[in-house]
Amino acid sequence: MSGAATGTPTPDSAATAPAGTTSTAPSARRIWTRVRGTALVVALVLIGGLVLATVRSADAHGALDPRSTEPHGSRAVAELLEQRGVTLTLATTLDEATAATNSGTTLLVTAPDLLTDAQRSTLRSTMEDSAGRTVLLGAGSPSLGTLAPGVTSAPGTTVTNLAPACALPAATRAGSVDLGGERYEVAPGTTADSCYPSGGRPTLVRLPGTGTDTDTVLLGSPDILYNTRLDQQGNASLALQLLGSRPHLIWYLPSLYDASADASEDDTTGGFLSLIPSGWLWGTLQLALAALLAAVWRGRRLGPLVTERLPVAVRASEATEGRARLYRKANARDRAASVLRTATRTRLAPLLGVPTRDAHSPELLLPALSARLPGTTADPKHLLFGPAPADDSTLIRLADQLDALEREVRTS
């Protein structure tokens, strides 16, 4: 049985086949044909996102922004305050907020928990020096210790309609409002007005300051300032009384991009990391999580290998010639010789009574071959387990000798 008949590359074809240009690697044109549809979809999505972001950038603002007309914006209460003669100043940095604060102002901090320790200390000093009112929305444990001493955070609750249950004039005039979120506990001995209790704990606390007109108001949730809730219950009344008691309102929207948020307590410990905004940490974590989930998703798509029928039938001689050309082009005489010897040993083992699994063990195959062909002149060990041929002529001679050895075993 010859090597060509079994699909094994013969040395004649490996040595004499002309070098071709056969390659299994896909060309650049084929790669582009495969991915151009996906690339087009991605490009359209990116362009659409940029266009949409550009169109909406002039009108879209975040929650509690006095310029926003979205359901969770606060454009409605801002316009009502302006109609009552209250001047509104929007501040997006702590420096802007503290510079505009004085005895005739109300300072509204929409997210005090976003402030760093250094920012909260600065804000506390401004609150004490301004002799005005400060309204803190949804202040929790991170900010209460500095901004509202004597008050601690209790487990939160859902926003619902609550009755005042206190003697604070603004609350009694407003009546029931939509409050909830953070609940507070006032330390014994602390002078405070505790209103709108939920589960026995207030969701609105007013703490008098050192001056006669100085106070701090804690609101457990900002819902009464939303556009979508302002016209319900006594929300508008309470919002206008709390924010419109002074002629000037400073609406402070804390942000992670505030330059003062990046300033550490010890400026001497700088370095490269101190130049990176704090928001990039969360962005990096989100990207890492997204990459991990994408890897898991793609990994689950890879199942076991499935044998598929070829779309066309390829003759054994053509496959042998193709492999031979590849071996010759790569000067892979060692690989070609190894394939020839392996195929010969696999075919000889059943003829010699050696199990197929032991066909490549010289300790088992060679004794059986010597017993079968005691008078052979060829060296079976050199033929079946010898070194790689040094040149093409040696490879051809090896193939001929292997064929002769196999024929001799079959006819013996």
Protein Blocks (a to p, Z undefined) as FASTA:
>chain_A
ZZklnopacfklmmmpccdfbdfbdcfklmmmmmmmmmmmmmmmmmmmmmmmmmmmmmgc
cehiakbcbfklcklmmmmmmmnopacdddfbfklmmmmgcfkbccddfblmlpcfklmm
mmmmmmmmnopacddehiafklmmmmmghiacddddddddddfkiabfklmmnmpadeeh
jdddddehiacddehieehiafbdcdddfblkbccdddfbfklmpmklmmgcjllmmmmm
mmmmpfbdcdddddfklmklmpcfblklgcjklmpcfklmmmmmmmmmmmmmmmmmmmmm
pccddddddfbdcdfklmmmmmmmmmmmnopmklmmmmmmmmmmmmmmmmnopafklmmg
mklmmmmmmmmmmmbcbdfklmmmmccdfbfklmmmmmmmmmmmmmmmmmZZ
